[in-house]
């Protein structure tokens, strides 16, 4: 019987004192293998049917879906709130629930939107079904949904390792103010965005192609803005009725300023409060899975936030009195690790709207490739609403792991659409229900009856 623990290398080094001398074999970078004795330093905090790693759009929906199916479920989140890129990255709006005016994503994701709307924290923009939202009410609404479902929350907790036995993940190791803890489960869902759990477990990853990734953007909120101005009323929305998502007059003036860093858009997004807008303009190609690289990039981007704020004051009267009222807890990430799954979704099949026998979620956003350098952007319209197969959420040889969100198995172009929040929420619902079904059927996640899964998703409101 092969029983081993895999840790992030930094965690392995830091924990050497907790173990017998010489018991750690750590690589200089990456994951490290540690003997089972390590588990003594991480006492069991709970045993579950399903543990979800990551509380973003895919994660909190996955946890809610699993718990509603009767599975004892826990969710691990490194921040003190849920919402992922929406609430820790200020990525707005929630895109997109509809294609050509017809909603294609339903079920729990749409329930969340309706509940947020009832709180006064969301407005749906048609025909694309983009959702403007209040960041703080998003956090509250997501928290309510998971708690009402009976999910146990492990907030302020970092995933640092996993224990495996004969190729199956038996527990994950987290670090928080209680110290080191482990959570055991029968099934695990990786909704970390960066495929952290899958990577720790040894799931093969796709290459990003010569190291190129779409840039990260450090989003922020500007207040003191004339949001009633005709210009912003035309350009602050992203569904076609009120104008382009790109504020062209301001963009042209910014391009004339010497010394400004690379930028995208600029895109100005509603935060549901008069006088304030969320701004998506900064960009830097960065490896979000490398701590030093990401830290350095965020420091540069924070400087850029204030450079762009000063520039906006000078080029547009709508921003003449603006100030930075809030910066996101972290830069937003468009692309990082992706697993090599049983099936890899390609851009050709995605754009064509290929329908798979195991289609479990949808995508409506156009392919949106941001250049790693410069201000370029490639947009490819979908021929029809796209589908995501369950096979792209699982990897061969890992019998109790499902992946949901931007780290599923897809090529770079397909990723440039399916990474958006509404699509990730749909994948989260599928992951949570599939994990629960695999337990009830008594089989590996690769062997579930996908026709039953599809029928269950439809009964829950998914539009497949």
C-alpha positions as CSV (number, residue, x, y, z in Angstrom):
1,X,0.0,0.0,0.0
2,X,1.5,3.3,-1.1
3,X,0.5,6.1,1.3
4,X,2.2,9.5,0.8
5,X,1.7,13.2,1.5
6,X,2.4,15.8,-1.2
7,X,3.1,19.4,-0.1
8,X,4.0,22.6,-1.7
9,X,7.8,22.8,-1.4
10,X,7.8,25.9,0.7
11,X,5.4,24.2,3.2
12,X,7.6,21.1,3.3
13,X,10.6,23.2,4.2
14,X,8.8,25.2,6.8
15,X,7.5,22.1,8.5
16,X,10.7,20.2,8.6
17,X,11.0,20.8,12.4
18,X,7.7,19.0,12.9
19,X,9.1,15.8,11.6
20,X,12.0,13.5,12.1
21,X,15.3,14.8,10.7
22,X,15.8,13.8,7.1
23,X,12.2,12.8,6.6
24,X,11.5,15.4,4.0
25,X,12.6,15.2,0.4
26,X,11.8,18.7,-1.0
27,X,12.4,20.0,-4.5
28,X,13.7,23.5,-4.9
29,X,10.4,24.4,-6.6
30,X,7.1,22.6,-6.9
31,X,5.6,19.8,-4.9
32,X,7.4,17.6,-2.4
33,X,6.8,14.1,-1.2
34,X,6.7,13.5,2.5
35,X,6.2,10.3,4.6
36,X,2.8,9.6,6.1
37,X,4.2,10.5,9.5
38,X,3.6,14.1,8.5
39,X,-0.1,13.6,9.2
40,X,0.7,13.7,12.9
41,X,1.5,17.4,12.5
42,X,-1.9,18.0,10.8
43,X,-4.6,16.6,13.0
44,X,-7.9,15.7,11.4
45,X,-10.4,18.6,11.7
46,X,-13.2,16.8,9.9
47,X,-14.3,14.0,7.7
48,X,-16.7,14.6,4.7
49,X,-18.3,13.2,1.7
50,X,-17.0,16.0,-0.4
51,X,-14.4,18.8,0.1
52,X,-14.3,21.7,-2.3
53,X,-11.1,23.6,-2.6
54,X,-11.7,27.2,-3.5
55,X,-14.7,29.5,-2.8
56,X,-14.9,31.3,-6.1
57,X,-17.8,31.2,-8.6
58,X,-17.2,27.5,-9.4
59,X,-16.4,26.6,-5.8
60,X,-19.3,28.0,-3.8
61,X,-21.8,26.8,-6.4
62,X,-20.2,23.3,-6.3
63,X,-20.4,23.1,-2.5
64,X,-24.0,24.3,-2.5
65,X,-24.9,21.7,-5.2
66,X,-23.2,18.9,-3.4
67,X,-24.8,19.7,-0.1
68,X,-28.3,20.0,-1.6
69,X,-27.8,16.4,-2.9
70,X,-27.4,15.3,0.7
71,X,-23.6,15.1,0.8
72,X,-21.7,16.2,3.9
73,X,-19.7,19.0,2.4
74,X,-16.9,21.4,3.3
75,X,-15.3,24.3,1.4
76,X,-11.8,25.7,1.9
77,X,-11.1,29.3,1.0
78,X,-8.0,31.3,1.7
79,X,-9.8,34.6,2.1
80,X,-12.4,35.5,4.6
81,X,-15.2,35.6,2.0
82,X,-16.5,33.8,-1.0
83,X,-16.8,35.0,-4.6
84,X,-13.3,34.5,-6.0
85,X,-12.5,36.7,-9.0
86,X,-15.7,38.7,-8.4
87,X,-15.0,39.7,-4.9
88,X,-11.3,39.3,-4.5
89,X,-10.5,40.5,-8.0
90,X,-13.3,43.0,-8.6
91,X,-13.9,41.4,-12.0
92,X,-17.2,42.8,-13.2
93,X,-19.7,42.2,-14.6
94,X,-20.7,38.5,-14.2
95,X,-20.5,37.3,-17.8
96,X,-22.6,35.9,-19.5
97,X,-25.8,34.0,-18.9
98,X,-27.4,34.5,-22.4
99,X,-26.7,34.1,-26.1
100,X,-28.6,36.2,-28.6
101,X,-31.0,37.2,-25.9
102,X,-31.8,33.6,-24.8
103,X,-30.6,32.5,-21.4
104,X,-28.4,29.3,-21.6
105,X,-27.2,29.0,-18.0
106,X,-29.7,28.2,-15.3
107,X,-30.0,26.2,-12.1
108,X,-28.0,27.3,-9.1
109,X,-26.0,30.0,-10.9
110,X,-29.2,31.7,-12.0
111,X,-30.8,31.3,-8.5
112,X,-27.8,33.1,-7.1
113,X,-28.3,36.0,-9.5
114,X,-32.0,36.2,-8.7
115,X,-31.3,36.1,-4.9
116,X,-28.6,38.8,-5.4
117,X,-31.0,40.9,-7.4
118,X,-33.7,40.6,-4.7
119,X,-31.1,42.0,-2.2
120,X,-30.6,45.0,-4.4
121,X,-27.2,43.8,-5.3
122,X,-27.5,42.9,-9.0
123,X,-29.0,44.2,-12.3
124,X,-29.1,41.9,-15.3
125,X,-28.2,43.6,-18.6
126,X,-29.8,42.0,-21.7
127,X,-29.5,40.6,-24.3
128,X,-26.2,39.1,-23.1
129,X,-27.3,38.4,-19.6
130,X,-24.3,40.2,-18.0
131,X,-24.9,41.0,-14.4
132,X,-23.7,44.2,-12.7
133,X,-23.3,43.6,-8.9
134,X,-22.5,45.1,-5.6
135,X,-19.3,43.4,-4.4
136,X,-20.3,43.3,-0.7
137,X,-23.7,41.9,-1.3
138,X,-22.2,39.3,-3.6
139,X,-20.2,38.1,-0.6
140,X,-23.2,38.0,1.6
141,X,-25.5,36.2,-0.9
142,X,-22.8,33.5,-1.6
143,X,-22.3,33.0,2.1
144,X,-26.0,32.6,2.8
145,X,-26.4,30.0,0.0
146,X,-23.6,27.7,1.2
147,X,-24.6,28.0,4.9
148,X,-28.3,27.4,4.2
149,X,-27.2,24.2,2.3
150,X,-25.3,23.0,5.4
151,X,-21.8,23.4,4.1
152,X,-18.9,23.7,6.6
153,X,-16.7,26.7,5.9
154,X,-12.9,26.7,6.4
155,X,-12.1,30.3,5.7
156,X,-8.7,32.0,6.0
157,X,-7.3,28.6,5.2
158,X,-4.6,27.9,2.7
159,X,-4.3,24.5,0.9
160,X,-0.8,23.3,1.3
161,X,-0.8,19.6,0.7
162,X,-2.7,16.4,0.1
163,X,-2.4,12.9,1.3
164,X,-2.8,10.0,-1.2
165,X,-3.2,6.3,-0.9
166,X,-2.8,4.1,-4.0
167,X,-3.5,7.0,-6.3
168,X,-6.6,8.3,-4.4
169,X,-6.7,11.5,-2.5
170,X,-7.6,10.7,1.1
171,X,-7.2,14.1,2.7
172,X,-6.1,17.7,2.1
173,X,-3.8,19.6,4.4
174,X,-4.6,23.3,5.3
175,X,-3.0,26.0,7.3
176,X,-4.8,28.6,9.3
177,X,-4.8,30.2,12.8
178,X,-5.5,26.9,14.3
179,X,-2.2,25.6,12.9
180,X,-2.0,22.7,10.5
181,X,-5.2,20.7,9.9
182,X,-6.3,18.0,7.6
183,X,-9.7,17.3,6.1
184,X,-10.6,13.8,4.9
185,X,-13.2,13.2,2.2
186,X,-14.5,10.6,-0.2
187,X,-14.5,13.1,-3.2
188,X,-12.6,16.3,-3.8
189,X,-13.4,19.2,-6.1
190,X,-10.6,21.5,-7.3
191,X,-12.1,24.9,-7.8
192,X,-8.9,26.9,-7.0
193,X,-8.6,28.4,-10.5
194,X,-4.9,27.5,-10.5
195,X,-5.6,23.8,-10.2
196,X,-3.7,23.7,-6.9
197,X,-5.1,20.5,-5.6
198,X,-4.8,18.7,-9.0
199,X,-1.2,19.8,-9.3
200,X,-0.3,18.7,-5.8
201,X,-1.9,15.3,-6.6
202,X,0.2,14.9,-9.7
203,X,-2.4,15.4,-12.4
204,X,-0.7,16.2,-15.7
205,X,-1.0,19.8,-16.8
206,X,-1.1,21.5,-20.2
207,X,1.6,23.7,-21.4
208,X,0.8,27.3,-21.9
209,X,2.9,27.4,-25.1
210,X,6.3,28.9,-24.7
211,X,5.3,30.4,-21.4
212,X,2.8,32.9,-22.8
213,X,-0.3,33.6,-20.7
214,X,-3.0,36.1,-20.9
215,X,-2.2,39.1,-18.7
216,X,-3.5,39.6,-15.2
217,X,-5.4,42.9,-14.4
218,X,-5.4,44.6,-11.1
219,X,-9.0,46.0,-10.9
220,X,-10.0,48.9,-8.6
221,X,-12.9,51.2,-7.7
222,X,-12.8,54.9,-8.6
223,X,-15.2,57.2,-6.7
224,X,-16.0,60.8,-7.3
225,X,-16.9,59.9,-10.9
226,X,-19.7,61.5,-12.9
227,X,-21.6,58.2,-13.5
228,X,-24.6,60.2,-14.8
229,X,-22.7,61.6,-17.7
230,X,-23.9,60.6,-21.2
231,X,-20.5,59.0,-21.9
232,X,-20.5,56.7,-19.0
233,X,-24.1,55.9,-19.4
234,X,-23.3,54.7,-22.9
235,X,-20.1,52.8,-22.1
236,X,-20.5,51.5,-18.6
237,X,-22.6,48.5,-19.7
238,X,-21.6,45.4,-21.5
239,X,-24.7,44.1,-23.3
240,X,-24.9,46.1,-26.5
241,X,-28.0,48.2,-25.8
242,X,-26.2,51.1,-24.2
243,X,-23.0,51.1,-26.2
244,X,-19.6,49.4,-26.6
245,X,-17.9,47.9,-23.6
246,X,-14.8,49.9,-24.7
247,X,-14.7,53.6,-23.9
248,X,-13.2,54.6,-27.2
249,X,-13.0,58.4,-26.7
250,X,-11.0,58.0,-23.5
251,X,-8.9,55.2,-24.9
252,X,-7.8,57.4,-27.8
253,X,-6.7,60.1,-25.4
254,X,-4.8,57.7,-23.2
255,X,-2.9,56.3,-26.2
256,X,-1.6,59.9,-26.8
257,X,0.1,60.0,-23.3
258,X,3.7,59.1,-23.3
259,X,5.0,56.7,-20.7
260,X,1.8,55.0,-19.8
261,X,2.1,51.2,-19.2
262,X,0.3,48.7,-21.4
263,X,-3.4,48.7,-20.8
264,X,-6.6,47.1,-21.9
265,X,-10.0,48.8,-22.6
266,X,-10.4,50.8,-20.5
267,X,-13.5,49.1,-19.2
268,X,-15.7,50.8,-16.7
269,X,-18.1,48.6,-14.8
270,X,-21.1,49.4,-12.6
271,X,-20.8,48.6,-8.9
272,X,-24.4,49.6,-8.3
273,X,-23.5,52.9,-6.5
274,X,-23.8,56.4,-8.0
275,X,-20.4,58.1,-8.4
276,X,-18.3,54.9,-8.3
277,X,-17.1,52.5,-11.1
278,X,-15.0,49.4,-11.1
279,X,-12.1,49.9,-13.5
280,X,-10.4,47.2,-15.6
281,X,-7.4,48.8,-17.4
282,X,-4.1,47.5,-16.0
283,X,-2.4,44.4,-17.4
284,X,0.8,42.4,-16.9
285,X,1.7,39.0,-18.2
286,X,2.5,37.1,-15.0
287,X,2.7,33.5,-13.7
288,X,0.2,33.6,-10.9
289,X,1.5,30.2,-9.6
290,X,4.9,31.7,-8.9
291,X,4.8,33.7,-5.6
292,X,7.8,36.0,-6.4
293,X,6.6,36.6,-10.0
294,X,3.1,37.4,-8.9
295,X,4.1,39.6,-6.0
296,X,6.4,41.7,-8.2
297,X,3.7,42.1,-10.8
298,X,1.1,43.2,-8.3
299,X,3.5,45.8,-6.9
300,X,4.0,47.2,-10.4
301,X,0.3,47.1,-11.2
302,X,-0.5,48.9,-8.0
303,X,1.7,51.7,-9.1
304,X,0.0,51.6,-12.5
305,X,-3.4,52.0,-10.8
306,X,-2.5,55.4,-9.6
307,X,-0.8,56.4,-12.9
308,X,-4.0,55.6,-14.8
309,X,-6.1,57.4,-12.2
310,X,-4.1,60.6,-12.7
311,X,-4.3,60.1,-16.5
312,X,-8.0,59.7,-16.4
313,X,-8.4,62.9,-14.4
314,X,-6.5,64.7,-17.1
315,X,-8.3,63.3,-20.2
316,X,-12.0,63.1,-19.2
317,X,-14.1,65.6,-17.3
318,X,-16.2,62.7,-16.0
319,X,-13.1,61.7,-14.0
320,X,-11.7,65.1,-13.0
321,X,-12.6,64.6,-9.3
322,X,-12.1,60.9,-9.1
323,X,-10.0,59.0,-6.5
324,X,-9.1,55.4,-5.8
325,X,-11.5,54.3,-3.1
326,X,-10.7,50.6,-3.2
327,X,-8.3,48.2,-4.8
328,X,-9.0,44.5,-5.2
329,X,-7.5,42.1,-2.6
330,X,-5.5,40.6,-5.5
331,X,-4.9,41.0,-9.2
332,X,-7.4,39.2,-11.4
333,X,-6.1,36.1,-13.3
334,X,-7.2,35.1,-16.8
335,X,-5.0,32.1,-17.3
336,X,-2.8,29.7,-15.3
337,X,-2.6,25.9,-14.9
338,X,-5.1,23.7,-16.8
339,X,-5.3,19.9,-16.4
340,X,-4.9,17.4,-19.1
341,X,-8.3,15.8,-18.8
342,X,-10.0,12.8,-20.4
343,X,-11.1,15.3,-23.1
344,X,-9.6,18.6,-24.0
345,X,-12.1,21.2,-25.3
346,X,-10.7,22.8,-28.5
347,X,-11.6,26.3,-29.8
348,X,-13.0,24.8,-33.0
349,X,-15.5,22.6,-31.2
350,X,-16.3,25.3,-28.7
351,X,-17.0,28.0,-31.3
352,X,-19.1,25.6,-33.4
353,X,-21.2,24.8,-30.3
354,X,-20.5,21.1,-30.5
355,X,-22.9,19.2,-28.3
356,X,-21.3,16.2,-26.4
357,X,-23.1,13.2,-25.0
358,X,-21.9,14.3,-21.6
359,X,-22.5,18.1,-21.9
360,X,-23.0,19.4,-18.4
361,X,-22.5,23.2,-18.7
362,X,-22.7,26.0,-21.2
363,X,-20.7,29.0,-22.4
364,X,-22.0,32.2,-24.1
365,X,-19.1,34.6,-24.0
366,X,-17.1,35.2,-27.1
367,X,-13.5,34.0,-27.2
368,X,-11.6,36.9,-25.7
369,X,-7.8,36.6,-26.0
370,X,-5.8,39.5,-24.3
371,X,-2.3,39.9,-25.6
372,X,0.4,39.3,-23.1
373,X,2.2,42.4,-24.3
374,X,0.8,45.6,-25.7
375,X,-2.8,46.6,-25.8
376,X,-4.1,44.0,-28.3
377,X,-7.1,41.8,-28.0
378,X,-8.5,39.0,-30.2
379,X,-12.2,38.4,-30.2
380,X,-13.9,35.4,-31.9
381,X,-17.7,35.3,-31.9
382,X,-19.4,32.0,-31.1
383,X,-21.6,30.5,-33.8
384,X,-23.9,29.3,-31.1
385,X,-23.8,28.9,-27.3
386,X,-21.1,26.5,-26.4
387,X,-21.0,23.3,-24.3
388,X,-18.6,21.9,-21.8
389,X,-18.3,18.1,-21.4
390,X,-17.9,16.3,-18.1
391,X,-14.9,14.5,-19.5
392,X,-13.0,17.8,-19.5
393,X,-13.4,18.1,-15.7
394,X,-11.8,14.7,-14.8
395,X,-8.4,13.2,-15.4
396,X,-7.6,9.5,-16.0
397,X,-6.1,7.8,-13.0
398,X,-7.5,10.1,-10.3
399,X,-10.6,8.3,-9.2
400,X,-12.0,10.8,-6.7
401,X,-11.1,14.2,-8.1
402,X,-13.2,16.6,-10.2
403,X,-12.0,20.0,-11.5
404,X,-14.3,23.0,-12.1
405,X,-13.6,26.5,-13.4
406,X,-10.8,28.0,-15.5
407,X,-8.4,25.1,-14.7
408,X,-10.5,22.4,-16.6
409,X,-9.0,20.7,-19.7
410,X,-9.3,23.2,-22.6
411,X,-6.9,24.7,-25.1
412,X,-5.9,28.4,-24.7
413,X,-8.5,29.8,-27.1
414,X,-11.4,27.9,-25.6
415,X,-10.2,28.9,-22.1
416,X,-10.5,32.5,-23.3
417,X,-14.2,32.1,-23.2
418,X,-15.1,29.5,-20.6
419,X,-13.0,31.2,-17.9
420,X,-15.8,33.8,-17.3
421,X,-17.9,33.6,-14.2
422,X,-21.3,32.4,-15.5
423,X,-19.5,29.5,-17.2
424,X,-17.5,28.7,-14.1
425,X,-20.7,28.7,-12.0
426,X,-22.3,26.2,-14.4
427,X,-19.3,23.9,-14.2
428,X,-19.4,24.2,-10.4
429,X,-23.0,23.0,-10.3
430,X,-22.0,20.0,-12.5
431,X,-19.0,19.2,-10.4
432,X,-20.9,19.2,-7.1
433,X,-23.7,17.0,-8.4
434,X,-21.3,14.6,-10.2
435,X,-19.3,14.2,-7.0
436,X,-22.4,13.4,-5.0
437,X,-23.7,11.0,-7.7
438,X,-20.4,9.1,-7.7
439,X,-20.8,8.4,-4.0
440,X,-24.4,7.3,-4.4
441,X,-23.5,5.1,-7.3
442,X,-20.4,3.7,-5.5
443,X,-18.1,4.3,-8.4
444,X,-15.1,6.4,-9.4
445,X,-15.8,9.9,-10.8
446,X,-14.8,8.6,-14.3
447,X,-17.4,5.8,-14.2
448,X,-20.6,7.6,-13.3
449,X,-23.7,7.4,-15.5
450,X,-23.3,10.7,-17.3
451,X,-26.9,10.4,-18.8
452,X,-28.1,10.4,-15.2
453,X,-26.0,13.4,-14.3
454,X,-27.3,15.3,-17.3
455,X,-30.9,14.5,-16.3
456,X,-30.3,15.6,-12.7
457,X,-28.8,18.8,-13.9
458,X,-31.8,19.5,-16.1
459,X,-34.1,18.8,-13.1
460,X,-32.1,21.4,-11.1
461,X,-32.6,24.0,-13.9
462,X,-29.6,23.6,-16.0
463,X,-30.2,24.4,-19.7
464,X,-28.5,21.6,-21.6
